[in-house]
Amino acid sequence: MSQVQKLLVAVAIIGVACVALIWPPLGVWDISGEWQVARELLTSGVVQSYSNGARNAYPLPLELLFLPFGLLGPTEVAVLGRAVTLALIAAALWTWSPRFTVVLPALLSLPAVEAIFTNHVMSAVGLVGLSLAIWAQRKNRWFLCGVALGLGSIRLVNAVPVVVALLLCTRWSAASFVRMVLGALALLAPLTVLAFVVDPAWPREYQANLSVFGVAGVAQIAMRWGALGEAVLLAAISAIAVIAVRLRGKDGFAIAMALSVLGAPMQSPYTAIFGLPALVQVAARPGYQKAAWVVNDVIWLVFIATAVTQTVPLMSAVGLLFLVAAYPLMRASAIQPVREEPVLQGAST
């Protein structure tokens, strides 16, 4: 490791230390809604806290995956939740590259670190689900792809561009499509049935929760026209994602995931974890690993400056920087492509 790269790593580590001061390591934080649902269900068999607004901004069937958390106290949930979030993000990034030095810039990024410290387990589940689905598709493991897409649907807005690109850009037969659907049903069907048993009104409550959930960034502009505006935004993102995947294959999927951040609420840097695969793909290119660290450190330097002055912003535009960083992935002539198995129609991988 060169002196320059050591300096870049040091800046990231200082940033992690700043996050540790701002978000103390104890506290249930984002998983509090899921934890409360689990506690109620395990103690009384009745769910009352699901209809409590933005604390439960995820569909109840997938929140039921976290029933074991209901057996734990707040301190145990705080520690275990962070460990699970770290493990899920690391596993998601591993599906893009098994090389630790390539994954490290993304692991030490502000979005990943904030997601871990604030217990955003649900977002990490979405990231690992979509990443695993893309990996399984490349390996022609369609049942696993379906199961992974079921997990990824926990972040529906992020999942839509990936699902559209998978369906329109990959070679699949009727049999492989059926296996994918069966995989998704194997995960979602029993959870959905259980959700209706414990709370028959959960779809209406889920919509109500989303209606009070804060929105920032590009999605905030789209939501001025309500559901139609968000649908148009997702359609535009999906169309660009399809073009990216057709042109650049695996790199295109990384870009599609980064693009999905634009359709999400973008309230805080953690939402940009879906742009981390693009950072991994850039770091995997010969001569571009330092560039990945530079992108990472630019975000950290801004965050450190605002933390020192106690003016920490929401920084919802972090995901936009990952889109800028992903630009080399679209320039086939600028870098030597990473060799991948040819599984995409018309894709240069």
Solvent accessible surface area in square Angstrom, and as a share of the most:
residue,aa,sasa,rsa
1,M,135,0.60
2,S,49,0.32
3,Q,141,0.63
4,V,86,0.49
5,Q,23,0.10
6,K,102,0.43
7,L,114,0.57
8,L,23,0.11
9,V,22,0.12
10,A,41,0.32
11,V,24,0.14
12,A,0,0.00
13,I,98,0.50
14,I,94,0.48
15,G,0,0.00
16,V,35,0.20
17,A,54,0.42
18,C,20,0.12
19,V,0,0.00
20,A,36,0.28
21,L,151,0.75
22,I,61,0.31
23,W,37,0.13
24,P,68,0.43
25,P,80,0.50
26,L,107,0.53
27,G,30,0.29
28,V,18,0.10
29,W,107,0.37
30,D,46,0.24
31,I,1,0.00
32,S,29,0.19
33,G,0,0.00
34,E,2,0.01
35,W,31,0.11
36,Q,56,0.25
37,V,2,0.01
38,A,2,0.01
39,R,90,0.33
40,E,30,0.14
41,L,23,0.12
42,L,80,0.40
43,T,114,0.67
44,S,77,0.49
45,G,42,0.40
46,V,78,0.45
47,V,13,0.08
48,Q,143,0.64
49,S,15,0.10
50,Y,1,0.01
51,S,64,0.41
52,N,52,0.27
53,G,18,0.17
54,A,44,0.34
55,R,114,0.42
56,N,0,0.00
57,A,15,0.12
58,Y,20,0.08
59,P,21,0.13
60,L,0,0.00
61,P,8,0.05
62,L,4,0.02
63,E,3,0.01
64,L,6,0.03
65,L,63,0.31
66,F,16,0.07
67,L,40,0.20
68,P,87,0.55
69,F,14,0.06
70,G,9,0.09
71,L,137,0.68
72,L,50,0.25
73,G,23,0.22
74,P,75,0.47
75,T,77,0.45
76,E,90,0.40
77,V,0,0.00
78,A,0,0.00
79,V,88,0.51
80,L,76,0.38
81,G,0,0.00
82,R,24,0.09
83,A,56,0.44
84,V,41,0.24
85,T,0,0.00
86,L,85,0.42
87,A,61,0.47
88,L,39,0.19
89,I,0,0.00
90,A,34,0.26
91,A,45,0.35
92,A,0,0.00
93,L,0,0.00
94,W,143,0.50
95,T,12,0.07
96,W,8,0.03
97,S,7,0.05
98,P,98,0.62
99,R,127,0.46
100,F,134,0.56
101,T,72,0.42
102,V,0,0.00
103,V,10,0.06
104,L,32,0.16
105,P,1,0.00
106,A,0,0.00
107,L,30,0.15
108,L,36,0.18
109,S,0,0.00
110,L,0,0.00
111,P,0,0.00
112,A,0,0.00
113,V,7,0.04
114,E,6,0.02
115,A,0,0.00
116,I,25,0.13
117,F,34,0.14
118,T,6,0.04
119,N,0,0.00
120,H,15,0.07
121,V,0,0.00
122,M,0,0.00
123,S,0,0.00
124,A,0,0.00
125,V,10,0.06
126,G,0,0.00
127,L,0,0.00
128,V,19,0.11
129,G,0,0.00
130,L,1,0.00
131,S,1,0.01
132,L,44,0.22
133,A,0,0.00
134,I,0,0.00
135,W,43,0.15
136,A,0,0.00
137,Q,2,0.01
138,R,22,0.08
139,K,92,0.39
140,N,93,0.48
141,R,128,0.47
142,W,12,0.04
143,F,98,0.41
144,L,59,0.29
145,C,0,0.00
146,G,0,0.00
147,V,36,0.21
148,A,0,0.00
149,L,23,0.12
150,G,2,0.02
151,L,39,0.20
152,G,0,0.00
153,S,30,0.19
154,I,5,0.03
155,R,23,0.08
156,L,108,0.54
157,V,42,0.24
158,N,1,0.00
159,A,3,0.02
160,V,41,0.24
161,P,0,0.00
162,V,0,0.00
163,V,46,0.27
164,V,43,0.24
165,A,0,0.00
166,L,3,0.01
167,L,60,0.30
168,L,99,0.49
169,C,0,0.00
170,T,8,0.05
171,R,129,0.47
172,W,97,0.34
173,S,65,0.42
174,A,78,0.60
175,A,57,0.44
176,S,4,0.03
177,F,75,0.31
178,V,78,0.45
179,R,108,0.39
180,M,11,0.05
181,V,59,0.34
182,L,95,0.47
183,G,0,0.00
184,A,23,0.18
185,L,93,0.46
186,A,58,0.45
187,L,33,0.17
188,L,46,0.23
189,A,44,0.34
190,P,79,0.50
191,L,24,0.12
192,T,44,0.26
193,V,96,0.55
194,L,69,0.35
195,A,0,0.00
196,F,91,0.38
197,V,107,0.61
198,V,25,0.14
199,D,13,0.07
200,P,100,0.63
201,A,25,0.19
202,W,27,0.09
203,P,48,0.30
204,R,167,0.61
205,E,33,0.15
206,Y,44,0.17
207,Q,127,0.56
208,A,55,0.42
209,N,2,0.01
210,L,78,0.39
211,S,89,0.57
212,V,95,0.54
213,F,46,0.19
214,G,33,0.32
215,V,46,0.27
216,A,18,0.14
217,G,30,0.29
218,V,51,0.29
219,A,3,0.02
220,Q,96,0.43
221,I,93,0.47
222,A,12,0.09
223,M,84,0.38
224,R,183,0.67
225,W,168,0.59
226,G,29,0.28
227,A,84,0.65
228,L,127,0.63
229,G,9,0.09
230,E,27,0.12
231,A,54,0.42
232,V,92,0.53
233,L,27,0.13
234,L,26,0.13
235,A,61,0.47
236,A,50,0.39
237,I,5,0.03
238,S,7,0.05
239,A,55,0.43
240,I,91,0.46
241,A,0,0.00
242,V,20,0.11
243,I,100,0.51
244,A,2,0.02
245,V,0,0.00
246,R,95,0.35
247,L,97,0.48
248,R,7,0.03
249,G,0,0.00
250,K,15,0.06
251,D,5,0.03
252,G,0,0.00
253,F,1,0.00
254,A,0,0.00
255,I,14,0.07
256,A,0,0.00
257,M,0,0.00
258,A,1,0.00
259,L,16,0.08
260,S,0,0.00
261,V,1,0.00
262,L,28,0.14
263,G,2,0.02
264,A,1,0.00
265,P,29,0.18
266,M,3,0.01
267,Q,53,0.24
268,S,20,0.13
269,P,6,0.04
270,Y,18,0.07
271,T,3,0.02
272,A,1,0.01
273,I,0,0.00
274,F,0,0.00
275,G,0,0.00
276,L,0,0.00
277,P,0,0.00
278,A,1,0.01
279,L,1,0.01
280,V,0,0.00
281,Q,8,0.03
282,V,5,0.03
283,A,3,0.02
284,A,20,0.15
285,R,8,0.03
286,P,97,0.61
287,G,80,0.77
288,Y,52,0.20
289,Q,42,0.19
290,K,92,0.39
291,A,41,0.32
292,A,0,0.00
293,W,2,0.01
294,V,73,0.42
295,V,28,0.16
296,N,0,0.00
297,D,5,0.03
298,V,70,0.40
299,I,5,0.03
300,W,0,0.00
301,L,99,0.49
302,V,76,0.44
303,F,1,0.01
304,I,28,0.14
305,A,58,0.45
306,T,25,0.14
307,A,20,0.15
308,V,112,0.65
309,T,88,0.51
310,Q,161,0.71
311,T,88,0.51
312,V,60,0.34
313,P,59,0.37
314,L,117,0.58
315,M,28,0.12
316,S,23,0.15
317,A,56,0.43
318,V,9,0.05
319,G,2,0.02
320,L,71,0.36
321,L,54,0.27
322,F,1,0.00
323,L,39,0.19
324,V,104,0.60
325,A,12,0.09
326,A,3,0.02
327,Y,132,0.50
328,P,24,0.15
329,L,0,0.00
330,M,62,0.28
331,R,104,0.38
332,A,50,0.39
333,S,112,0.72
334,A,37,0.28
335,I,15,0.08
336,Q,131,0.58
337,P,43,0.27
338,V,51,0.29
339,R,223,0.81
340,E,45,0.20
341,E,61,0.27
342,P,105,0.66
343,V,19,0.11
344,L,12,0.06
345,Q,85,0.38
346,G,78,0.75
347,A,25,0.20
348,S,55,0.36
349,T,34,0.20
